[in-house]
Amino acid sequence: MEIVKCSDVEKVYGKGEGQTAALRGIDFSMEKGSFVAVVGASGSGKSTLLHILGSVEKPTKGRVEIDGVDMAGLNAAEAAIFRRRKVGLIYQFYNLIPTLTVEKNILMPLLLDKRKPNREYFDRIVTALGLTDKLEALPHQLSGGQQQRTAIARSLTYRPAVILADEPTGNLDQKNSREIVDLLKRSNREFAQTILLITHDEKVALEADRIVTMEDGRIVADRQRG
């Protein structure tokens, strides 16, 4: 089942002679439960693709569907709600709220929706991510790896259609990077979570089941591993 689908997607910034094409005719899809890495040099368009999939930006042309929803049909408020409920975003700088405990940071998307958490599922997530003894801590009391694990837990807690991870290991040392990639793989296997990982690190990309290579706004290679 296709959970993500892009059809002839283009993204152009600027006007007239100052125009820059960040994406050029992207056709791309992901199956539910897949783990895909997108690689490419800086400026290749991989982060622009992630922002469009996350409904942070709209394409100049083309169609984007996530979990059967046409993203072009959403206004700004609807897109924000859709993003909160259906798209898990993980960035390299964590984006945790400094005045909230780890537990409240993890539960924030549900609290914003006034939804009660499934405590059994919550406990499974925090146990799997090694955060059980950190739930009352504030973000500044955590290591970089622990903060990123909190961000991953937050993205898992509401069971999004897809997790979009933008260079999630870019701010971490080698040991913590390895740990975060292993946790993403475990989320994919154990929770059947669909994951799109943006990275410039070939070693990180090789942990995914499929590697998509971008160059100059286009997909130039798409290969399945294994």
Accessible surface in RSA format (square Angstrom, percent):
REM  Atomic radii and reference values for relative SASA: ProtOr
REM  Chains: A
REM  Algorithm: Lee & Richards
REM  Probe-radius: 1.40
REM  Slices: 20
REM RES _ NUM      All-atoms   Total-Side   Main-Chain    Non-polar    All polar
REM                ABS   REL    ABS   REL    ABS   REL    ABS   REL    ABS   REL
RES MET A   1   148.12  76.7 101.10  66.9  47.02 111.9  91.81  78.1  56.31  74.6
RES GLU A   2    80.05  46.0  60.03  45.4  20.02  47.7  21.99  42.5  58.06  47.4
RES ILE A   3     4.68   2.7   2.69   2.0   1.99   4.8   4.02   2.9   0.66   1.8
RES VAL A   4     0.80   0.5   0.26   0.2   0.54   1.3   0.55   0.5   0.24   0.7
RES LYS A   5    91.72  44.7  90.70  55.6   1.02   2.4  37.09  33.4  54.63  58.2
RES CYS A   6     3.22   2.4   0.00   0.0   3.22   7.6   0.00   0.0   3.22   3.5
RES SER A   7    38.39  32.4  36.71  49.0   1.67   3.9  26.23  55.9  12.16  17.0
RES ASP A   8    58.94  41.3  58.91  58.6   0.02   0.1  26.51  62.4  32.43  32.3
RES VAL A   9     0.00   0.0   0.00   0.0   0.00   0.0   0.00   0.0   0.00   0.0
RES GLU A  10    50.59  29.0  50.59  38.3   0.00   0.0   3.13   6.1  47.46  38.8
RES LYS A  11    29.21  14.3  29.21  17.9   0.00   0.0   0.19   0.2  29.03  30.9
RES VAL A  12    40.77  26.8  27.04  24.5  13.73  33.1  27.04  23.5  13.73  37.2
RES TYR A  13    86.17  40.2  83.06  47.3   3.11   8.1  81.07  60.9   5.10   6.3
RES GLY A  14    52.80  65.1   0.00   N/A  52.80  65.1  30.88  84.7  21.92  49.1
RES LYS A  15   184.66  90.1 168.53 103.4  16.12  38.4 111.16 100.1  73.50  78.3
RES GLY A  16    59.32  73.2   0.00   N/A  59.32  73.2  44.70 122.7  14.63  32.8
RES GLU A  17   191.69 110.1 149.67 113.2  42.02 100.1  72.07 139.4 119.62  97.7
RES GLY A  18    56.47  69.6   0.00   N/A  56.47  69.6  37.48 102.9  18.99  42.5
RES GLN A  19   103.73  58.0  79.96  58.4  23.76  56.6  11.23  23.9  92.49  70.1
RES THR A  20    83.93  59.7  80.10  81.2   3.83   9.1  57.11  76.7  26.82  40.5
RES ALA A  21    33.28  30.6  20.04  30.9  13.24  30.1  20.04  28.2  13.24  35.1
RES ALA A  22    16.71  15.4   9.63  14.9   7.08  16.1  16.19  22.8   0.52   1.4
RES LEU A  23     0.95   0.5   0.00   0.0   0.95   2.4   0.00   0.0   0.95   2.6
RES ARG A  24    81.23  34.1  75.74  38.6   5.49  13.1  14.75  20.2  66.48  40.3
RES GLY A  25    32.13  39.6   0.00   N/A  32.13  39.6  11.74  32.2  20.39  45.7
RES ILE A  26     1.82   1.0   0.76   0.6   1.06   2.6   1.82   1.3   0.00   0.0
RES ASP A  27    99.32  69.6  78.89  78.5  20.43  48.3  34.55  81.3  64.77  64.6
RES PHE A  28     9.69   4.8   0.00   0.0   9.69  25.2   6.17   3.7   3.52  10.1
RES SER A  29    33.57  28.4  30.53  40.7   3.04   7.0   4.46   9.5  29.10  40.8
RES MET A  30     1.62   0.8   0.10   0.1   1.52   3.6   1.52   1.3   0.10   0.1
RES GLU A  31    84.42  48.5  83.70  63.3   0.72   1.7  53.31 103.1  31.12  25.4
RES LYS A  32   122.62  59.8 100.93  61.9  21.69  51.6  64.75  58.3  57.87  61.6
RES GLY A  33    28.81  35.5   0.00   N/A  28.81  35.5  12.35  33.9  16.46  36.9
RES SER A  34    25.11  21.2  18.87  25.2   6.24  14.4  24.99  53.2   0.12   0.2
RES PHE A  35     0.13   0.1   0.02   0.0   0.11   0.3   0.02   0.0   0.11   0.3
RES VAL A  36     0.22   0.1   0.22   0.2   0.00   0.0   0.22   0.2   0.00   0.0
RES ALA A  37     0.00   0.0   0.00   0.0   0.00   0.0   0.00   0.0   0.00   0.0
RES VAL A  38     0.00   0.0   0.00   0.0   0.00   0.0   0.00   0.0   0.00   0.0
RES VAL A  39    13.53   8.9  13.53  12.2   0.00   0.0  13.53  11.8   0.00   0.0
RES GLY A  40    13.92  17.2   0.00   N/A  13.92  17.2  10.74  29.5   3.18   7.1
RES ALA A  41    77.45  71.2  60.47  93.3  16.98  38.6  71.10 100.1   6.36  16.8
RES SER A  42   115.90  97.9  82.55 110.2  33.35  76.8  49.08 104.5  66.82  93.6
RES GLY A  43    76.37  94.2   0.00   N/A  76.37  94.2  41.49 113.9  34.88  78.1
RES SER A  44     5.40   4.6   2.19   2.9   3.21   7.4   4.82  10.3   0.58   0.8
RES GLY A  45     8.40  10.4   0.00   N/A   8.40  10.4   5.60  15.4   2.80   6.3
RES LYS A  46    15.62   7.6  15.34   9.4   0.27   0.7   3.28   3.0  12.34  13.1
RES SER A  47    42.42  35.8  41.00  54.7   1.42   3.3  25.47  54.2  16.94  23.7
RES THR A  48    19.03  13.5  17.87  18.1   1.15   2.8   0.38   0.5  18.64  28.2
RES LEU A  49     0.00   0.0   0.00   0.0   0.00   0.0   0.00   0.0   0.00   0.0
RES LEU A  50     0.17   0.1   0.17   0.1   0.00   0.0   0.17   0.1   0.00   0.0
RES HIS A  51    45.86  25.1  45.86  31.9   0.00   0.0  32.45  33.4  13.41  15.6
RES ILE A  52     1.84   1.0   0.30   0.2   1.53   3.7   0.30   0.2   1.53   4.2
RES LEU A  53     0.34   0.2   0.34   0.2   0.00   0.0   0.34   0.2   0.00   0.0
RES GLY A  54     0.00   0.0   0.00   N/A   0.00   0.0   0.00   0.0   0.00   0.0
RES SER A  55    16.92  14.3   3.50   4.7  13.42  30.9   7.06  15.0   9.86  13.8
RES VAL A  56    75.07  49.4  47.98  43.4  27.09  65.3  50.06  43.5  25.00  67.8
RES GLU A  57    46.40  26.6  37.55  28.4   8.85  21.1  25.84  50.0  20.57  16.8
RES LYS A  58   100.87  49.2  95.42  58.5   5.45  13.0  92.69  83.4   8.18   8.7
RES PRO A  59    27.30  19.9  10.73   9.8  16.57  60.2  10.73   8.9  16.57 103.0
RES THR A  60    82.74  58.8  47.49  48.1  35.24  84.0  52.60  70.6  30.14  45.6
RES LYS A  61   107.68  52.5 100.03  61.4   7.65  18.2  68.90  62.0  38.78  41.3
RES GLY A  62    33.24  41.0   0.00   N/A  33.24  41.0  12.01  33.0  21.23  47.5
RES ARG A  63   113.81  47.8 112.49  57.3   1.32   3.1  42.88  58.6  70.94  43.0
RES VAL A  64     2.06   1.4   0.99   0.9   1.07   2.6   0.99   0.9   1.07   2.9
RES GLU A  65    44.84  25.7  44.31  33.5   0.53   1.3   4.31   8.3  40.53  33.1
RES ILE A  66     0.03   0.0   0.03   0.0   0.00   0.0   0.03   0.0   0.00   0.0
RES ASP A  67    42.21  29.6  26.09  26.0  16.12  38.1   1.45   3.4  40.76  40.7
RES GLY A  68    66.01  81.4   0.00   N/A  66.01  81.4  30.62  84.0  35.39  79.3
RES VAL A  69    50.33  33.1  47.20  42.7   3.13   7.5  50.33  43.7   0.00   0.0
RES ASP A  70    43.89  30.7  36.48  36.3   7.41  17.5  15.96  37.6  27.93  27.9
RES MET A  71    10.79   5.6   8.33   5.5   2.46   5.9   8.50   7.2   2.29   3.0
RES ALA A  72    64.27  59.1  39.84  61.5  24.43  55.6  41.31  58.2  22.96  60.8
RES GLY A  73    61.27  75.6   0.00   N/A  61.27  75.6  34.29  94.1  26.98  60.4
RES LEU A  74    30.00  16.7  26.48  18.9   3.52   8.8  27.30  19.2   2.71   7.3
RES ASN A  75    86.21  59.5  76.52  73.9   9.69  23.3  42.50 102.3  43.72  42.3
RES ALA A  76    86.78  79.8  69.12 106.7  17.65  40.2  76.24 107.4  10.54  27.9
RES ALA A  77    67.68  62.2  56.13  86.6  11.55  26.3  64.75  91.2   2.93   7.8
RES GLU A  78    79.79  45.8  76.15  57.6   3.63   8.7  29.88  57.8  49.91  40.7
RES ALA A  79     9.75   9.0   9.75  15.0   0.00   0.0   9.75  13.7   0.00   0.0
RES ALA A  80    39.61  36.4  35.46  54.7   4.15   9.4  35.65  50.2   3.96  10.5
RES ILE A  81    68.04  38.7  68.04  50.7   0.00   0.0  68.04  49.0   0.00   0.0
RES PHE A  82    19.33   9.7  15.37   9.5   3.97  10.3  19.11  11.6   0.22   0.6
RES ARG A  83    61.18  25.7  60.57  30.9   0.61   1.5   7.47  10.2  53.71  32.6
RES ARG A  84    66.41  27.9  57.14  29.1   9.27  22.1  24.00  32.8  42.41  25.7
RES ARG A  85   109.38  45.9 104.10  53.1   5.29  12.6  24.80  33.9  84.59  51.3
RES LYS A  86    75.37  36.8  75.37  46.2   0.00   0.0  35.31  31.8  40.06  42.7
RES VAL A  87     2.33   1.5   0.00   0.0   2.33   5.6   0.00   0.0   2.33   6.3
RES GLY A  88     0.00   0.0   0.00   N/A   0.00   0.0   0.00   0.0   0.00   0.0
RES LEU A  89    33.02  18.4  21.88  15.7  11.14  28.0  21.88  15.4  11.14  30.0
RES ILE A  90     0.59   0.3   0.00   0.0   0.59   1.4   0.23   0.2   0.36   1.0
RES TYR A  91    56.06  26.2  54.79  31.2   1.27   3.3  43.93  33.0  12.13  15.0
RES GLN A  92    51.28  28.7  50.87  37.2   0.41   1.0   4.99  10.6  46.29  35.1
RES PHE A  93   131.83  66.0 119.14  73.8  12.69  33.0 119.43  72.4  12.40  35.5
RES TYR A  94    22.01  10.3  21.33  12.1   0.68   1.8  18.29  13.7   3.72   4.6
RES ASN A  95    86.77  59.8  65.46  63.3  21.31  51.3  28.03  67.5  58.75  56.8
RES LEU A  96    23.21  12.9   2.95   2.1  20.26  50.9   3.05   2.1  20.16  54.3
RES ILE A  97    68.74  39.1  67.74  50.5   1.01   2.4  68.74  49.5   0.00   0.0
RES PRO A  98    93.30  68.0  88.29  80.5   5.01  18.2  88.74  73.3   4.56  28.4
RES THR A  99   110.55  78.6  87.77  89.0  22.78  54.3  75.83 101.9  34.72  52.5
RES LEU A 100    40.22  22.4  39.25  28.1   0.97   2.5  40.22  28.2   0.00   0.0
RES THR A 101    29.34  20.9  29.05  29.4   0.30   0.7  26.68  35.8   2.66   4.0
RES VAL A 102     0.26   0.2   0.13   0.1   0.13   0.3   0.26   0.2   0.00   0.0
RES GLU A 103    34.12  19.6  34.12  25.8   0.00   0.0   6.79  13.1  27.33  22.3
RES LYS A 104   110.14  53.7 110.14  67.6   0.00   0.0  53.38  48.0  56.76  60.5
RES ASN A 105     0.77   0.5   0.77   0.7   0.00   0.0   0.00   0.0   0.77   0.7
RES ILE A 106     0.08   0.0   0.08   0.1   0.00   0.0   0.08   0.1   0.00   0.0
RES LEU A 107    12.39   6.9  12.39   8.9   0.00   0.0  12.39   8.7   0.00   0.0
RES MET A 108    38.61  20.0  38.61  25.6   0.00   0.0  30.90  26.3   7.71  10.2
RES PRO A 109    14.00  10.2  12.35  11.3   1.64   6.0  13.01  10.7   0.99   6.1
RES LEU A 110     6.77   3.8   6.77   4.8   0.00   0.0   6.77   4.8   0.00   0.0
RES LEU A 111    82.07  45.7  68.36  48.9  13.71  34.5  69.89  49.1  12.18  32.8
RES LEU A 112    98.85  55.1  79.86  57.1  18.99  47.7  83.80  58.9  15.04  40.5
RES ASP A 113    21.14  14.8   2.00   2.0  19.14  45.3   3.70   8.7  17.44  17.4
RES LYS A 114   186.45  91.0 150.95  92.6  35.50  84.5 114.61 103.2  71.83  76.5
RES ARG A 115   105.91  44.5  96.62  49.3   9.29  22.1  42.61  58.2  63.30  38.4
RES LYS A 116   197.35  96.3 171.74 105.4  25.61  61.0 115.24 103.7  82.10  87.5
RES PRO A 117    33.31  24.3  20.88  19.0  12.43  45.2  21.37  17.6  11.94  74.2
RES ASN A 118    87.23  60.2  70.50  68.1  16.73  40.3  30.39  73.1  56.84  54.9
RES ARG A 119   113.12  47.5 108.66  55.4   4.46  10.6  64.51  88.2  48.61  29.5
RES GLU A 120   132.26  75.9 123.43  93.4   8.83  21.0  45.14  87.3  87.11  71.1
RES TYR A 121    15.36   7.2  13.84   7.9   1.52   4.0  11.36   8.5   4.00   4.9
RES PHE A 122     1.33   0.7   0.98   0.6   0.35   0.9   1.14   0.7   0.19   0.5
RES ASP A 123    71.69  50.2  71.23  70.9   0.47   1.1  24.99  58.8  46.70  46.6
RES ARG A 124   107.32  45.1  99.05  50.5   8.27  19.7  44.83  61.3  62.48  37.9
RES ILE A 125     0.14   0.1   0.12   0.1   0.02   0.0   0.14   0.1   0.00   0.0
RES VAL A 126     2.87   1.9   2.87   2.6   0.00   0.0   2.87   2.5   0.00   0.0
RES THR A 127    91.96  65.4  78.36  79.4  13.60  32.4  63.39  85.1  28.57  43.2
RES ALA A 128    10.39   9.6   2.54   3.9   7.86  17.9   3.82   5.4   6.57  17.4
RES LEU A 129     4.86   2.7   3.27   2.3   1.59   4.0   4.68   3.3   0.18   0.5
RES GLY A 130    42.33  52.2   0.00   N/A  42.33  52.2  30.65  84.1  11.68  26.2
RES LEU A 131     0.00   0.0   0.00   0.0   0.00   0.0   0.00   0.0   0.00   0.0
RES THR A 132    84.77  60.3  73.55  74.6  11.22  26.7  69.01  92.7  15.75  23.8
RES ASP A 133   122.41  85.7  85.09  84.7  37.32  88.2  50.21 118.2  72.20  72.0
RES LYS A 134    59.87  29.2  58.90  36.1   0.98   2.3  12.15  10.9  47.72  50.8
RES LEU A 135    29.59  16.5  28.30  20.2   1.29   3.2  28.30  19.9   1.29   3.5
RES GLU A 136   133.48  76.6 115.38  87.3  18.11  43.1  67.33 130.2  66.15  54.0
RES ALA A 137    20.31  18.7  13.64  21.1   6.66  15.2  18.39  25.9   1.92   5.1
RES LEU A 138    54.88  30.6  54.88  39.3   0.00   0.0  54.88  38.5   0.00   0.0
RES PRO A 139     8.29   6.0   8.16   7.4   0.13   0.5   8.29   6.8   0.00   0.0
RES HIS A 140   139.55  76.3 105.89  73.6  33.66  86.1  86.56  89.2  52.99  61.7
RES GLN A 141   110.40  61.7  78.47  57.3  31.93  76.0  28.08  59.8  82.32  62.4
RES LEU A 142    13.42   7.5   0.12   0.1  13.30  33.4   1.77   1.2  11.65  31.4
RES SER A 143    57.38  48.5  42.70  57.0  14.68  33.8  48.16 102.6   9.22  12.9
RES GLY A 144    25.74  31.7   0.00   N/A  25.74  31.7  13.36  36.7  12.38  27.7
RES GLY A 145     0.12   0.1   0.00   N/A   0.12   0.1   0.12   0.3   0.00   0.0
RES GLN A 146    34.26  19.2  34.26  25.0   0.00   0.0   0.66   1.4  33.61  25.5
RES GLN A 147    35.44  19.8  35.44  25.9   0.00   0.0   0.00   0.0  35.44  26.9
RES GLN A 148     0.00   0.0   0.00   0.0   0.00   0.0   0.00   0.0   0.00   0.0
RES ARG A 149    35.68  15.0  35.68  18.2   0.00   0.0   1.38   1.9  34.30  20.8
RES THR A 150     0.08   0.1   0.08   0.1   0.00   0.0   0.08   0.1   0.00   0.0
RES ALA A 151     0.29   0.3   0.21   0.3   0.08   0.2   0.21   0.3   0.08   0.2
RES ILE A 152     0.01   0.0   0.01   0.0   0.00   0.0   0.01   0.0   0.00   0.0
RES ALA A 153     0.00   0.0   0.00   0.0   0.00   0.0   0.00   0.0   0.00   0.0
RES ARG A 154    35.82  15.0  35.82  18.3   0.00   0.0  11.53  15.8  24.30  14.7
RES SER A 155     2.74   2.3   1.09   1.5   1.66   3.8   2.74   5.8   0.00   0.0
RES LEU A 156     0.13   0.1   0.13   0.1   0.00   0.0   0.13   0.1   0.00   0.0
RES THR A 157     9.58   6.8   1.90   1.9   7.67  18.3   0.04   0.1   9.54  14.4
RES TYR A 158    20.17   9.4  11.12   6.3   9.06  23.6   3.19   2.4  16.99  20.9
RES ARG A 159   140.36  58.9 121.73  62.1  18.63  44.4  51.53  70.4  88.84  53.8
RES PRO A 160     8.75   6.4   0.00   0.0   8.75  31.8   0.00   0.0   8.75  54.4
RES ALA A 161     9.96   9.2   0.58   0.9   9.37  21.3   7.68  10.8   2.27   6.0
RES VAL A 162     0.22   0.1   0.22   0.2   0.00   0.0   0.22   0.2   0.00   0.0
RES ILE A 163     0.00   0.0   0.00   0.0   0.00   0.0   0.00   0.0   0.00   0.0
RES LEU A 164     0.50   0.3   0.19   0.1   0.31   0.8   0.19   0.1   0.31   0.8
RES ALA A 165     0.00   0.0   0.00   0.0   0.00   0.0   0.00   0.0   0.00   0.0
RES ASP A 166    19.19  13.4  17.96  17.9   1.23   2.9   2.17   5.1  17.02  17.0
RES GLU A 167    24.16  13.9  23.80  18.0   0.36   0.9  15.47  29.9   8.69   7.1
RES PRO A 168     0.77   0.6   0.73   0.7   0.04   0.2   0.73   0.6   0.04   0.3
RES THR A 169    13.11   9.3   8.12   8.2   4.99  11.9   0.12   0.2  12.99  19.6
RES GLY A 170    42.37  52.3   0.00   N/A  42.37  52.3  11.45  31.4  30.93  69.3
RES ASN A 171    69.78  48.1  47.35  45.8  22.43  54.0   5.57  13.4  64.21  62.1
RES LEU A 172    26.87  15.0   3.38   2.4  23.49  59.0   8.05   5.7  18.83  50.7
RES ASP A 173    88.83  62.2  72.06  71.7  16.77  39.7  46.61 109.7  42.22  42.1
RES GLN A 174   154.80  86.6 141.33 103.3  13.46  32.1  58.29 124.1  96.50  73.2
RES LYS A 175   154.37  75.3 142.59  87.5  11.78  28.0 116.97 105.3  37.39  39.8
RES ASN A 176    28.92  19.9  28.86  27.9   0.06   0.1   0.06   0.1  28.86  27.9
RES SER A 177    18.75  15.8  18.57  24.8   0.19   0.4  13.96  29.7   4.79   6.7
RES ARG A 178   108.58  45.6 103.93  53.0   4.65  11.1  66.22  90.5  42.36  25.7
RES GLU A 179    51.37  29.5  47.10  35.6   4.28  10.2  25.11  48.6  26.26  21.4
RES ILE A 180     0.00   0.0   0.00   0.0   0.00   0.0   0.00   0.0   0.00   0.0
RES VAL A 181     3.46   2.3   3.46   3.1   0.00   0.0   3.46   3.0   0.00   0.0
RES ASP A 182    63.98  44.8  58.37  58.1   5.61  13.3  25.08  59.0  38.89  38.8
RES LEU A 183    17.92  10.0  17.60  12.6   0.32   0.8  17.60  12.4   0.32   0.9
RES LEU A 184     0.09   0.0   0.09   0.1   0.00   0.0   0.09   0.1   0.00   0.0
RES LYS A 185    56.40  27.5  56.36  34.6   0.05   0.1  20.41  18.4  36.00  38.3
RES ARG A 186   107.43  45.1 102.21  52.1   5.22  12.4  36.42  49.8  71.01  43.0
RES SER A 187     1.70   1.4   1.60   2.1   0.11   0.2   0.11   0.2   1.59   2.2
RES ASN A 188     7.61   5.2   3.24   3.1   4.37  10.5   0.00   0.0   7.61   7.4
RES ARG A 189   137.44  57.7 107.55  54.8  29.89  71.2  68.58  93.7  68.86  41.7
RES GLU A 190    78.23  44.9  50.89  38.5  27.34  65.1  31.85  61.6  46.38  37.9
RES PHE A 191    31.18  15.6   5.16   3.2  26.02  67.7  11.80   7.2  19.37  55.4
RES ALA A 192    67.64  62.2  57.27  88.4  10.37  23.6  60.28  84.9   7.36  19.5
RES GLN A 193    10.02   5.6   7.68   5.6   2.34   5.6   2.34   5.0   7.68   5.8
RES THR A 194     2.16   1.5   1.30   1.3   0.86   2.1   0.00   0.0   2.16   3.3
RES ILE A 195     0.00   0.0   0.00   0.0   0.00   0.0   0.00   0.0   0.00   0.0
RES LEU A 196     0.00   0.0   0.00   0.0   0.00   0.0   0.00   0.0   0.00   0.0
RES LEU A 197     0.01   0.0   0.01   0.0   0.00   0.0   0.01   0.0   0.00   0.0
RES ILE A 198     0.06   0.0   0.06   0.0   0.00   0.0   0.06   0.0   0.00   0.0
RES THR A 199     0.82   0.6   0.82   0.8   0.00   0.0   0.34   0.5   0.48   0.7
RES HIS A 200   129.09  70.6 102.76  71.4  26.33  67.4  73.24  75.5  55.86  65.0
RES ASP A 201    54.25  38.0  49.69  49.5   4.56  10.8  11.40  26.8  42.85  42.7
RES GLU A 202    90.93  52.2  86.85  65.7   4.08   9.7  52.35 101.3  38.58  31.5
RES LYS A 203   156.85  76.5 151.81  93.1   5.04  12.0 103.48  93.1  53.37  56.9
RES VAL A 204    11.69   7.7   9.86   8.9   1.83   4.4  11.69  10.2   0.00   0.0
RES ALA A 205     0.00   0.0   0.00   0.0   0.00   0.0   0.00   0.0   0.00   0.0
RES LEU A 206    70.25  39.1  66.18  47.3   4.07  10.2  66.23  46.5   4.02  10.8
RES GLU A 207    37.26  21.4  31.81  24.1   5.45  13.0   3.67   7.1  33.59  27.4
RES ALA A 208     0.23   0.2   0.00   0.0   0.23   0.5   0.00   0.0   0.23   0.6
RES ASP A 209    44.50  31.2  42.90  42.7   1.60   3.8  16.96  39.9  27.54  27.5
RES ARG A 210    35.46  14.9  35.46  18.1   0.00   0.0   9.98  13.6  25.48  15.4
RES ILE A 211     2.48   1.4   2.12   1.6   0.36   0.9   2.12   1.5   0.36   1.0
RES VAL A 212     0.00   0.0   0.00   0.0   0.00   0.0   0.00   0.0   0.00   0.0
RES THR A 213    40.56  28.8  40.56  41.1   0.00   0.0  28.38  38.1  12.18  18.4
RES MET A 214     2.83   1.5   0.00   0.0   2.83   6.7   0.00   0.0   2.83   3.8
RES GLU A 215   110.22  63.3 107.51  81.3   2.71   6.4  29.11  56.3  81.10  66.2
RES ASP A 216    80.92  56.7  71.63  71.3   9.29  22.0  27.78  65.4  53.14  53.0
RES GLY A 217     1.17   1.4   0.00   N/A   1.17   1.4   0.09   0.3   1.08   2.4
RES ARG A 218   116.63  49.0 116.28  59.3   0.35   0.8  38.68  52.9  77.95  47.2
RES ILE A 219    47.38  27.0  21.16  15.8  26.22  63.2  21.16  15.2  26.22  71.2
RES VAL A 220    81.98  53.9  45.41  41.1  36.58  88.1  52.46  45.6  29.52  80.1
RES ALA A 221    43.34  39.8  33.84  52.2   9.49  21.6  43.13  60.7   0.21   0.5
RES ASP A 222    75.93  53.2  42.22  42.0  33.71  79.7  20.33  47.8  55.61  55.5
RES ARG A 223   117.81  49.5 113.76  58.0   4.05   9.6  54.08  73.9  63.72  38.6
RES GLN A 224   129.05  72.2 102.02  74.6  27.03  64.4  50.20 106.9  78.85  59.8
RES ARG A 225    92.61  38.9  74.97  38.2  17.64  42.0   7.98  10.9  84.64  51.3
RES GLY A 226   125.51 154.8   0.00   N/A 125.51 154.8  77.66 213.1  47.84 107.2
END  Absolute sums over single chains surface
CHAIN  1 A    10815.8       8557.1       2258.6       5685.5       5130.3
END  Absolute sums over all chains
TOTAL         10815.8       8557.1       2258.6       5685.5       5130.3
